[in-house]
Amino acid sequence: MSRPNPPVPTAPAVPARLRRLAYLLDDVIPLPGGRRIGLDPLLGLVPGMGDATGALMSAYILVEASRLGAPRAVLLRMLANVGVEALLGSVPLLGDLFDAGWKANARNVRLLDEHLARPATAKRGSTAFLLLLLLGVLLIFAGAAALTFLMLRAVWDLLGG
């Protein structure tokens, strides 16, 4: 008679405090039409320290993800989410609208959830994302370099060079 297999331990869920923080920053306030915003875009309205405060609170989720064993690829993807939100969110008013829609914290909690549930799949997907992001950045730099070269050449030609 064979013995039944022992139950497979499941990955721990994202801690409730991280879910609550992401909810508070990204979705706590209901709007007409079913949309929700959090405190993050509202913090961005505070001149000087609002965006920095939101970024610091978002960074806490990254620190906790690292403590929970998220691989470098997942952490870099999470950092990219926070970076995009911090960079574009720093544009007055329009950035705050972007913050309301981007929801970096909710994205990061989903990424951490995915890692905890299926570590190999999350790492593979995050690595592919980072490679595409790197390729996109390289293409932007190459385009900017080509445009700069063409502009300098046109100026040189205008100056009779």
N, CA, C and O atoms as a DFTB+ gen file, in Angstrom:
644 C
 N C O
     1  1       0.844      -1.174       0.000
     2  2       0.000       0.000       0.000
     3  2       0.892       1.242       0.000
     4  3       1.783       1.378       0.838
     5  1       0.639       2.146      -0.953
     6  2       1.475       3.341      -1.055
     7  2       0.949       4.449      -0.138
     8  3      -0.246       4.574       0.126
     9  1       1.891       5.221       0.315
    10  2       1.527       6.345       1.180
    11  2       1.158       7.542       0.319
    12  3       1.767       7.748      -0.730
    13  1       0.179       8.334       0.732
    14  2      -0.172       9.532      -0.041
    15  2       0.976      10.541       0.041
    16  3       1.714      10.606       1.025
    17  1       1.093      11.318      -1.026
    18  2       2.112      12.368      -1.048
    19  2       1.790      13.422      -0.004
    20  3       0.625      13.761       0.204
    21  1       2.820      13.941       0.655
    22  2       2.555      15.018       1.624
    23  2       2.088      16.262       0.882
    24  3       2.441      16.465      -0.280
    25  1       1.297      17.094       1.548
    26  2       0.831      18.315       0.877
    27  2       2.018      19.197       0.500
    28  3       2.991      19.314       1.244
    29  1       1.911      19.807      -0.660
    30  2       2.949      20.718      -1.124
    31  2       2.722      22.060      -0.457
    32  3       1.624      22.612      -0.531
    33  1       3.756      22.595       0.201
    34  2       3.546      23.906       0.833
    35  2       3.330      24.973      -0.228
    36  3       3.990      24.979      -1.267
    37  1       2.418      25.852       0.044
    38  2       2.144      26.926      -0.919
    39  2       3.008      28.127      -0.568
    40  3       3.424      28.305       0.577
    41  1       3.263      28.936      -1.567
    42  2       4.059      30.143      -1.351
    43  2       3.279      31.090      -0.450
    44  3       2.058      31.198      -0.556
    45  1       3.993      31.773       0.435
    46  2       3.276      32.712       1.304
    47  2       2.678      33.833       0.472
    48  3       3.245      34.255      -0.535
    49  1       1.544      34.295       0.905
    50  2       0.898      35.415       0.211
    51  2       1.650      36.696       0.543
    52  3       2.374      36.772       1.535
    53  1       1.465      37.686      -0.295
    54  2       2.047      38.992      -0.005
    55  2       1.500      39.448       1.339
    56  3       0.293      39.398       1.575
    57  1       2.383      39.888       2.209
    58  2       1.898      40.330       3.525
    59  2       0.803      41.385       3.414
    60  3       0.823      42.249       2.536
    61  1      -0.141      41.284       4.325
    62  2      -1.306      42.176       4.307
    63  2      -0.898      43.642       4.384
    64  3      -1.559      44.492       3.787
    65  1       0.176      43.957       5.106
    66  2       0.574      45.370       5.224
    67  2       0.998      45.940       3.879
    68  3       0.783      47.124       3.621
    69  1       1.602      45.113       3.006
    70  2       1.986      45.598       1.676
    71  2       0.764      45.809       0.802
    72  3       0.697      46.775       0.042
    73  1      -0.200      44.910       0.910
    74  2      -1.454      45.086       0.164
    75  2      -2.173      46.353       0.607
    76  3      -2.675      47.116      -0.218
    77  1      -2.216      46.569       1.930
    78  2      -2.896      47.763       2.456
    79  2      -2.182      49.035       2.011
    80  3      -2.832      50.014       1.645
    81  1      -0.864      49.028       2.040
    82  2      -0.114      50.203       1.616
    83  2      -0.363      50.502       0.139
    84  3      -0.594      51.653      -0.232
    85  1      -0.316      49.468      -0.705
    86  2      -0.576      49.665      -2.141
    87  2      -1.994      50.182      -2.357
    88  3      -2.216      51.071      -3.180
    89  1      -2.953      49.627      -1.619
    90  2      -4.342      50.080      -1.723
    91  2      -4.462      51.544      -1.304
    92  3      -5.128      52.335      -1.971
    93  1      -3.820      51.893      -0.207
    94  2      -3.863      53.266       0.298
    95  2      -3.241      54.238      -0.711
    96  3      -3.781      55.318      -0.948
    97  1      -2.125      53.859      -1.292
    98  2      -1.433      54.753      -2.219
    99  2      -2.081      54.821      -3.597
   100  3      -1.966      55.839      -4.279
   101  1      -2.767      53.743      -4.024
   102  2      -3.254      53.683      -5.404
   103  2      -4.769      53.619      -5.584
   104  3      -5.259      53.996      -6.648
   105  1      -5.532      53.157      -4.590
   106  2      -6.945      52.870      -4.863
   107  2      -7.934      53.218      -3.751
   108  3      -9.098      52.832      -3.854
   109  1      -7.544      53.906      -2.724
   110  2      -8.405      54.074      -1.553
   111  2      -9.621      54.980      -1.793
   112  3     -10.624      54.850      -1.092
   113  1      -9.551      55.884      -2.760
   114  2     -10.621      56.877      -2.951
   115  2     -11.448      56.532      -4.186
   116  3     -10.940      56.571      -5.307
   117  1     -12.739      56.191      -3.981
   118  2     -13.591      55.897      -5.142
   119  2     -14.008      57.185      -5.856
   120  3     -14.275      58.206      -5.222
   121  1     -14.056      57.115      -7.166
   122  2     -14.499      58.246      -7.982
   123  2     -15.771      57.857      -8.718
   124  3     -16.051      56.669      -8.881
   125  1     -16.541      58.835      -9.162
   126  2     -17.712      58.512      -9.973
   127  2     -17.277      57.742     -11.226
   128  3     -16.226      58.026     -11.801
   129  1     -18.073      56.790     -11.633
   130  2     -17.758      56.004     -12.819
   131  2     -16.980      54.736     -12.511
   132  3     -16.582      54.017     -13.427
   133  1     -16.759      54.454     -11.240
   134  2     -16.095      53.210     -10.869
   135  2     -14.578      53.272     -10.794
   136  3     -13.955      52.293     -10.384
   137  1     -13.969      54.369     -11.168
   138  2     -12.505      54.496     -11.082
   139  2     -12.113      54.790      -9.638
   140  3     -12.935      55.237      -8.837
   141  1     -10.851      54.533      -9.320
   142  2     -10.348      54.789      -7.976
   143  2      -8.985      55.454      -8.075
   144  3      -8.232      55.203      -9.017
   145  1      -8.673      56.287      -7.123
   146  2      -7.328      56.841      -7.006
   147  2      -6.867      56.641      -5.564
   148  3      -7.661      56.320      -4.680
   149  1      -5.600      56.832      -5.353
   150  2      -5.057      56.699      -4.012
   151  2      -4.478      58.006      -3.530
   152  3      -4.688      59.060      -4.129
   153  1      -3.753      57.919      -2.447
   154  2      -3.145      59.112      -1.872
   155  2      -1.907      59.560      -2.640
   156  3      -1.514      60.722      -2.542
   157  1      -1.288      58.665      -3.398
   158  2      -0.057      59.008      -4.115
   159  2      -0.223      60.212      -5.046
   160  3       0.578      61.143      -4.964
   161  1      -1.228      60.233      -5.925
   162  2      -1.362      61.424      -6.774
   163  2      -1.721      62.683      -5.974
   164  3      -1.383      63.793      -6.383
   165  1      -2.392      62.514      -4.861
   166  2      -2.716      63.673      -4.022
   167  2      -1.466      64.198      -3.325
   168  3      -1.297      65.408      -3.174
   169  1      -0.582      63.282      -2.896
   170  2       0.693      63.710      -2.308
   171  2       1.500      64.507      -3.317
   172  3       2.190      65.460      -2.955
   173  1       1.414      64.118      -4.589
   174  2       2.156      64.807      -5.639
   175  2       1.750      66.261      -5.805
   176  3       2.502      67.051      -6.375
   177  1       0.582      66.621      -5.320
   178  2       0.133      68.005      -5.403
   179  2       0.846      68.909      -4.404
   180  3       0.823      70.132      -4.542
   181  1       1.483      68.308      -3.394
   182  2       2.206      69.086      -2.382
   183  2       3.556      69.484      -2.965
   184  3       4.381      68.618      -3.260
   185  1       3.791      70.780      -3.134
   186  2       5.061      71.214      -3.731
   187  2       6.264      70.793      -2.886
   188  3       6.224      70.813      -1.656
   189  1       7.306      70.420      -3.571
   190  2       8.558      70.096      -2.899
   191  2       8.702      68.659      -2.468
   192  3       9.503      67.926      -3.048
   193  1       7.962      68.234      -1.482
   194  2       8.178      66.916      -0.892
   195  2       7.111      65.881      -1.228
   196  3       7.276      64.715      -0.870
   197  1       6.047      66.248      -1.887
   198  2       4.954      65.315      -2.138
   199  2       5.366      64.104      -2.952
   200  3       5.107      62.968      -2.556
   201  1       6.014      64.345      -4.102
   202  2       6.438      63.231      -4.958
   203  2       7.507      62.387      -4.278
   204  3       7.510      61.163      -4.412
   205  1       8.414      63.031      -3.551
   206  2       9.471      62.293      -2.850
   207  2       8.874      61.402      -1.759
   208  3       9.326      60.274      -1.561
   209  1       7.875      61.901      -1.060
   210  2       7.221      61.113      -0.014
   211  2       6.539      59.890      -0.621
   212  3       6.645      58.788      -0.082
   213  1       5.842      60.080      -1.739
   214  2       5.203      58.951      -2.416
   215  2       6.217      57.924      -2.883
   216  3       5.989      56.720      -2.761
   217  1       7.347      58.398      -3.423
   218  2       8.391      57.481      -3.892
   219  2       8.999      56.702      -2.732
   220  3       9.301      55.517      -2.874
   221  1       9.180      57.350      -1.594
   222  2       9.725      56.650      -0.419
   223  2       8.775      55.559       0.070
   224  3       9.210      54.469       0.441
   225  1       7.482      55.859       0.068
   226  2       6.515      54.845       0.488
   227  2       6.485      53.688      -0.513
   228  3       6.326      52.531      -0.124
   229  1       6.637      54.001      -1.794
   230  2       6.699      52.951      -2.818
   231  2       7.958      52.105      -2.648
   232  3       7.942      50.897      -2.882
   233  1       9.047      52.754      -2.238
   234  2      10.310      52.040      -2.042
   235  2      10.194      51.005      -0.926
   236  3      10.880      49.984      -0.960
   237  1       9.344      51.253       0.052
   238  2       9.145      50.287       1.138
   239  2       8.673      48.941       0.585
   240  3       9.098      47.889       1.061
   241  1       7.802      48.977      -0.411
   242  2       7.316      47.732      -1.020
   243  2       8.485      46.988      -1.668
   244  3       8.553      45.762      -1.594
   245  1       9.394      47.712      -2.294
   246  2      10.577      47.082      -2.896
   247  2      11.472      46.450      -1.836
   248  3      11.969      45.339      -2.021
   249  1      11.678      47.153      -0.734
   250  2      12.515      46.623       0.343
   251  2      11.913      45.322       0.875
   252  3      12.622      44.336       1.073
   253  1      10.621      45.330       1.099
   254  2       9.950      44.129       1.597
   255  2       9.994      42.997       0.565
   256  3      10.148      41.833       0.935
   257  1       9.863      43.325      -0.709
   258  2       9.955      42.299      -1.754
   259  2      11.335      41.648      -1.731
   260  3      11.464      40.437      -1.911
   261  1      12.348      42.450      -1.513
   262  2      13.711      41.921      -1.410
   263  2      13.833      40.991      -0.211
   264  3      14.435      39.922      -0.308
   265  1      13.269      41.393       0.906
   266  2      13.301      40.550       2.114
   267  2      12.555      39.238       1.908
   268  3      12.907      38.218       2.500
   269  1      11.529      39.267       1.069
   270  2      10.756      38.056       0.787
   271  2      11.419      37.183      -0.272
   272  3      10.893      36.127      -0.623
   273  1      12.575      37.620      -0.785
   274  2      13.339      36.784      -1.705
   275  2      13.063      36.987      -3.175
   276  3      13.406      36.126      -3.986
   277  1      12.452      38.102      -3.547
   278  2      12.209      38.367      -4.978
   279  2      13.558      38.464      -5.692
   280  3      14.477      39.110      -5.188
   281  1      13.685      37.832      -6.855
   282  2      14.960      37.880      -7.575
   283  2      15.228      39.266      -8.149
   284  3      14.331      40.104      -8.238
   285  1      16.466      39.483      -8.530
   286  2      16.906      40.780      -9.042
   287  2      16.042      41.254     -10.213
   288  3      15.703      42.435     -10.288
   289  1      15.686      40.354     -11.122
   290  2      14.889      40.754     -12.293
   291  2      13.531      41.308     -11.863
   292  3      13.069      42.304     -12.418
   293  1      12.895      40.679     -10.889
   294  2      11.595      41.154     -10.404
   295  2      11.771      42.492      -9.687
   296  3      10.972      43.410      -9.872
   297  1      12.821      42.602      -8.867
   298  2      13.070      43.857      -8.152
   299  2      13.360      45.002      -9.121
   300  3      12.903      46.125      -8.911
   301  1      14.114      44.721     -10.175
   302  2      14.396      45.768     -11.162
   303  2      13.131      46.194     -11.894
   304  3      12.947      47.373     -12.197
   305  1      12.269      45.237     -12.175
   306  2      11.000      45.587     -12.826
   307  2      10.146      46.448     -11.898
   308  3       9.511      47.407     -12.338
   309  1      10.138      46.102     -10.624
   310  2       9.398      46.897      -9.647
   311  2      10.007      48.296      -9.539
   312  3       9.287      49.291      -9.454
   313  1      11.330      48.360      -9.542
   314  2      12.013      49.652      -9.493
   315  2      11.684      50.492     -10.725
   316  3      11.527      51.709     -10.628
   317  1      11.580      49.839     -11.884
   318  2      11.200      50.560     -13.106
   319  2       9.795      51.146     -12.961
   320  3       9.555      52.277     -13.384
   321  1       8.866      50.396     -12.371
   322  2       7.512      50.918     -12.153
   323  2       7.536      52.162     -11.278
   324  3       6.880      53.157     -11.586
   325  1       8.298      52.106     -10.181
   326  2       8.387      53.260      -9.271
   327  2       9.116      54.410      -9.959
   328  3       8.734      55.571      -9.805
   329  1      10.163      54.091     -10.714
   330  2      10.924      55.126     -11.407
   331  2      10.099      55.870     -12.435
   332  3      10.161      57.096     -12.523
   333  1       9.323      55.126     -13.217
   334  2       8.448      55.760     -14.219
   335  2       7.451      56.673     -13.518
   336  3       7.223      57.805     -13.943
   337  1       6.861      56.168     -12.440
   338  2       5.875      56.973     -11.716
   339  2       6.521      58.210     -11.108
   340  3       5.943      59.296     -11.155
   341  1       7.720      58.058     -10.534
   342  2       8.392      59.213      -9.912
   343  2       8.818      60.231     -10.964
   344  3       8.664      61.437     -10.766
   345  1       9.350      59.750     -12.072
   346  2       9.830      60.656     -13.110
   347  2       8.680      61.403     -13.778
   348  3       8.676      62.633     -13.829
   349  1       7.713      60.661     -14.286
   350  2       6.597      61.306     -14.978
   351  2       5.648      61.987     -13.998
   352  3       4.991      62.968     -14.345
   353  1       5.575      61.469     -12.777
   354  2       4.718      62.074     -11.771
   355  2       5.222      63.414     -11.280
   356  3       4.466      64.178     -10.679
   357  1       6.487      63.710     -11.525
   358  2       7.042      64.983     -11.063
   359  2       6.646      66.166     -11.953
   360  3       6.899      67.316     -11.594
   361  1       6.033      65.899     -13.100
   362  2       5.548      66.978     -13.963
   363  2       4.308      67.582     -13.289
   364  3       3.356      66.858     -12.996
   365  1       4.309      68.877     -13.045
   366  2       3.170      69.479     -12.344
   367  2       1.828      69.186     -13.024
   368  3       1.700      69.298     -14.243
   369  1       0.857      68.818     -12.233
   370  2      -0.530      68.513     -12.584
   371  2      -0.673      67.327     -13.533
   372  3      -1.338      66.352     -13.182
   373  1      -0.078      67.373     -14.713
   374  2      -0.188      66.228     -15.634
   375  2       0.437      64.978     -15.028
   376  3      -0.064      63.871     -15.227
   377  1       1.517      65.151     -14.297
   378  2       2.160      64.031     -13.636
   379  2       1.276      63.402     -12.580
   380  3       1.298      62.188     -12.381
   381  1       0.502      64.227     -11.908
   382  2      -0.406      63.708     -10.891
   383  2      -1.531      62.899     -11.532
   384  3      -1.980      61.904     -10.964
   385  1      -1.984      63.315     -12.701
   386  2      -2.966      62.519     -13.438
   387  2      -2.351      61.188     -13.872
   388  3      -3.007      60.147     -13.825
   389  1      -1.090      61.233     -14.293
   390  2      -0.392      60.002     -14.669
   391  2      -0.291      59.078     -13.458
   392  3      -0.553      57.880     -13.568
   393  1       0.087      59.626     -12.305
   394  2       0.186      58.835     -11.069
   395  2      -1.126      58.111     -10.768
   396  3      -1.132      56.950     -10.359
   397  1      -2.224      58.812     -10.979
   398  2      -3.532      58.234     -10.674
   399  2      -3.828      57.023     -11.548
   400  3      -4.533      56.110     -11.118
   401  1      -3.304      57.004     -12.759
   402  2      -3.573      55.892     -13.661
   403  2      -2.509      54.809     -13.665
   404  3      -2.829      53.647     -13.911
   405  1      -1.256      55.150     -13.399
   406  2      -0.145      54.179     -13.491
   407  2      -0.197      53.156     -12.366
   408  3      -0.025      51.966     -12.629
   409  1      -0.423      53.565     -11.139
   410  2      -0.582      52.698      -9.976
   411  2       0.595      51.732      -9.806
   412  3       0.422      50.513      -9.811
   413  1       1.786      52.298      -9.657
   414  2       3.009      51.496      -9.529
   415  2       2.952      50.533      -8.346
   416  3       3.459      49.415      -8.436
   417  1       2.352      50.946      -7.259
   418  2       2.330      50.101      -6.062
   419  2       1.457      48.868      -6.266
   420  3       1.837      47.765      -5.872
   421  1       0.304      49.047      -6.873
   422  2      -0.554      47.892      -7.172
   423  2       0.148      46.957      -8.156
   424  3       0.069      45.736      -8.014
   425  1       0.834      47.521      -9.152
   426  2       1.596      46.703     -10.104
   427  2       2.666      45.896      -9.367
   428  3       2.859      44.709      -9.630
   429  1       3.354      46.559      -8.445
   430  2       4.444      45.894      -7.744
   431  2       3.953      44.795      -6.811
   432  3       4.599      43.755      -6.691
   433  1       2.824      45.011      -6.154
   434  2       2.264      43.961      -5.309
   435  2       1.835      42.771      -6.175
   436  3       1.989      41.620      -5.764
   437  1       1.298      43.041      -7.375
   438  2       0.951      41.940      -8.296
   439  2       2.203      41.175      -8.714
   440  3       2.200      39.944      -8.753
   441  1       3.277      41.910      -9.026
   442  2       4.534      41.245      -9.393
   443  2       5.058      40.383      -8.245
   444  3       5.518      39.264      -8.469
   445  1       4.989      40.895      -7.033
   446  2       5.446      40.130      -5.878
   447  2       4.560      38.908      -5.655
   448  3       5.055      37.820      -5.360
   449  1       3.260      39.092      -5.795
   450  2       2.324      37.963      -5.695
   451  2       2.681      36.877      -6.711
   452  3       2.739      35.692      -6.383
   453  1       2.916      37.306      -7.939
   454  2       3.260      36.360      -9.008
   455  2       4.561      35.631      -8.680
   456  3       4.673      34.423      -8.892
   457  1       5.532      36.362      -8.166
   458  2       6.802      35.724      -7.797
   459  2       6.585      34.690      -6.701
   460  3       7.107      33.578      -6.783
   461  1       5.819      35.050      -5.680
   462  2       5.608      34.135      -4.566
   463  2       4.824      32.893      -4.993
   464  3       5.053      31.800      -4.474
   465  1       3.895      33.067      -5.945
   466  2       3.095      31.931      -6.410
   467  2       3.842      31.078      -7.427
   468  3       3.772      29.850      -7.371
   469  1       4.558      31.713      -8.358
   470  2       5.263      31.002      -9.428
   471  2       6.602      31.683      -9.675
   472  3       6.726      32.466     -10.617
   473  1       7.596      31.405      -8.859
   474  2       8.872      32.129      -8.940
   475  2       9.542      32.074     -10.314
   476  3      10.029      33.095     -10.798
   477  1       9.574      30.914     -10.944
   478  2      10.277      30.794     -12.233
   479  2       9.576      31.607     -13.316
   480  3      10.237      32.274     -14.111
   481  1       8.257      31.559     -13.355
   482  2       7.497      32.295     -14.360
   483  2       7.665      33.799     -14.174
   484  3       7.844      34.534     -15.145
   485  1       7.605      34.251     -12.926
   486  2       7.749      35.681     -12.644
   487  2       9.135      36.168     -13.033
   488  3       9.278      37.250     -13.603
   489  1      10.157      35.376     -12.730
   490  2      11.526      35.793     -13.057
   491  2      11.720      35.848     -14.565
   492  3      12.334      36.784     -15.077
   493  1      11.204      34.857     -15.279
   494  2      11.326      34.832     -16.741
   495  2      10.621      36.030     -17.364
   496  3      11.179      36.694     -18.238
   497  1       9.398      36.309     -16.921
   498  2       8.643      37.443     -17.454
   499  2       9.306      38.771     -17.136
   500  3       9.319      39.677     -17.969
   501  1       9.858      38.889     -15.932
   502  2      10.525      40.127     -15.552
   503  2      11.822      40.308     -16.327
   504  3      12.160      41.429     -16.707
   505  1      12.547      39.235     -16.565
   506  2      13.781      39.326     -17.345
   507  2      13.467      39.774     -18.765
   508  3      14.162      40.632     -19.310
   509  1      12.425      39.204     -19.373
   510  2      12.032      39.605     -20.728
   511  2      11.628      41.077     -20.752
   512  3      12.006      41.804     -21.670
   513  1      10.874      41.518     -19.768
   514  2      10.465      42.924     -19.674
   515  2      11.686      43.832     -19.595
   516  3      11.762      44.842     -20.294
   517  1      12.646      43.468     -18.736
   518  2      13.837      44.301     -18.566
   519  2      14.667      44.367     -19.841
   520  3      15.221      45.417     -20.167
   521  1      14.757      43.259     -20.561
   522  2      15.486      43.267     -21.827
   523  2      14.812      44.178     -22.840
   524  3      15.484      44.924     -23.552
   525  1      13.487      44.120     -22.907
   526  2      12.757      45.017     -23.813
   527  2      12.898      46.476     -23.380
   528  3      13.029      47.363     -24.224
   529  1      12.874      46.723     -22.099
   530  2      13.058      48.076     -21.589
   531  2      14.447      48.596     -21.945
   532  3      14.597      49.738     -22.381
   533  1      15.455      47.759     -21.759
   534  2      16.824      48.145     -22.106
   535  2      16.941      48.423     -23.599
   536  3      17.577      49.398     -23.998
   537  1      16.338      47.583     -24.423
   538  2      16.351      47.790     -25.867
   539  2      15.675      49.114     -26.219
   540  3      16.178      49.861     -27.059
   541  1      14.548      49.406     -25.589
   542  2      13.849      50.662     -25.839
   543  2      14.688      51.866     -25.467
   544  3      14.738      52.845     -26.211
   545  1      15.355      51.803     -24.310
   546  2      16.217      52.909     -23.883
   547  2      17.370      53.079     -24.859
   548  3      17.716      54.206     -25.213
   549  1      17.969      51.978     -25.300
   550  2      19.066      52.062     -26.269
   551  2      18.597      52.670     -27.589
   552  3      19.317      53.463     -28.196
   553  1      17.402      52.306     -28.033
   554  2      16.865      52.881     -29.265
   555  2      16.614      54.381     -29.107
   556  3      16.854      55.152     -30.036
   557  1      16.138      54.791     -27.949
   558  2      15.919      56.217     -27.704
   559  2      17.246      56.968     -27.740
   560  3      17.343      58.028     -28.359
   561  1      18.260      56.427     -27.085
   562  2      19.584      57.069     -27.103
   563  2      20.166      57.102     -28.510
   564  3      20.754      58.103     -28.917
   565  1      20.005      56.018     -29.248
   566  2      20.521      55.982     -30.622
   567  2      19.801      57.023     -31.472
   568  3      20.438      57.726     -32.256
   569  1      18.488      57.131     -31.327
   570  2      17.732      58.144     -32.070
   571  2      18.149      59.550     -31.689
   572  3      18.291      60.414     -32.553
   573  1      18.348      59.786     -30.387
   574  2      18.786      61.112     -29.938
   575  2      20.181      61.436     -30.474
   576  3      20.449      62.570     -30.871
   577  1      21.065      60.440     -30.484
   578  2      22.411      60.658     -31.015
   579  2      22.365      60.959     -32.509
   580  3      23.059      61.859     -32.982
   581  1      21.552      60.212     -33.256
   582  2      21.433      60.443     -34.700
   583  2      20.843      61.826     -34.967
   584  3      21.314      62.543     -35.850
   585  1      19.827      62.197     -34.216
   586  2      19.219      63.514     -34.384
   587  2      20.221      64.629     -34.050
   588  3      20.290      65.635     -34.757
   589  1      20.978      64.453     -32.997
   590  2      22.007      65.441     -32.638
   591  2      23.043      65.566     -33.745
   592  3      23.432      66.674     -34.114
   593  1      23.488      64.433     -34.274
   594  2      24.462      64.441     -35.365
   595  2      23.920      65.192     -36.576
   596  3      24.616      66.025     -37.156
   597  1      22.681      64.897     -36.957
   598  2      22.078      65.560     -38.119
   599  2      21.925      67.060     -37.893
   600  3      22.147      67.855     -38.806
   601  1      21.548      67.443     -36.684
   602  2      21.394      68.868     -36.390
   603  2      22.748      69.577     -36.413
   604  3      22.861      70.673     -36.962
   605  1      23.767      68.967     -35.827
   606  2      25.106      69.574     -35.849
   607  2      25.645      69.677     -37.270
   608  3      26.293      70.658     -37.634
   609  1      25.370      68.654     -38.060
   610  2      25.807      68.674     -39.461
   611  2      25.110      69.804     -40.221
   612  3      25.742      70.506     -41.011
   613  1      23.803      69.979     -39.979
   614  2      23.064      71.056     -40.647
   615  2      23.596      72.422     -40.213
   616  3      23.740      73.318     -41.046
   617  1      23.884      72.592     -38.942
   618  2      24.447      73.854     -38.456
   619  2      25.819      74.076     -39.081
   620  3      26.134      75.189     -39.500
   621  1      26.622      73.051     -39.146
   622  2      27.961      73.140     -39.752
   623  2      27.845      73.580     -41.219
   624  3      28.594      74.439     -41.684
   625  1      26.890      72.972     -41.937
   626  2      26.690      73.328     -43.343
   627  2      26.212      74.777     -43.487
   628  3      26.622      75.473     -44.416
   629  1      25.359      75.228     -42.587
   630  2      24.873      76.598     -42.630
   631  2      26.000      77.606     -42.361
   632  3      25.992      78.712     -42.900
   633  1      26.945      77.222     -41.541
   634  2      28.054      78.111     -41.205
   635  2      29.164      78.074     -42.246
   636  3      30.191      78.740     -42.109
   637  1      28.934      77.278     -43.292
   638  2      29.870      77.239     -44.394
   639  2      31.034      76.291     -44.198
   640  3      32.093      76.457     -44.803
   641  1      30.834      75.299     -43.351
   642  2      31.907      74.354     -43.034
   643  2      32.036      73.268     -43.978
   644  3      32.903      72.410     -43.817
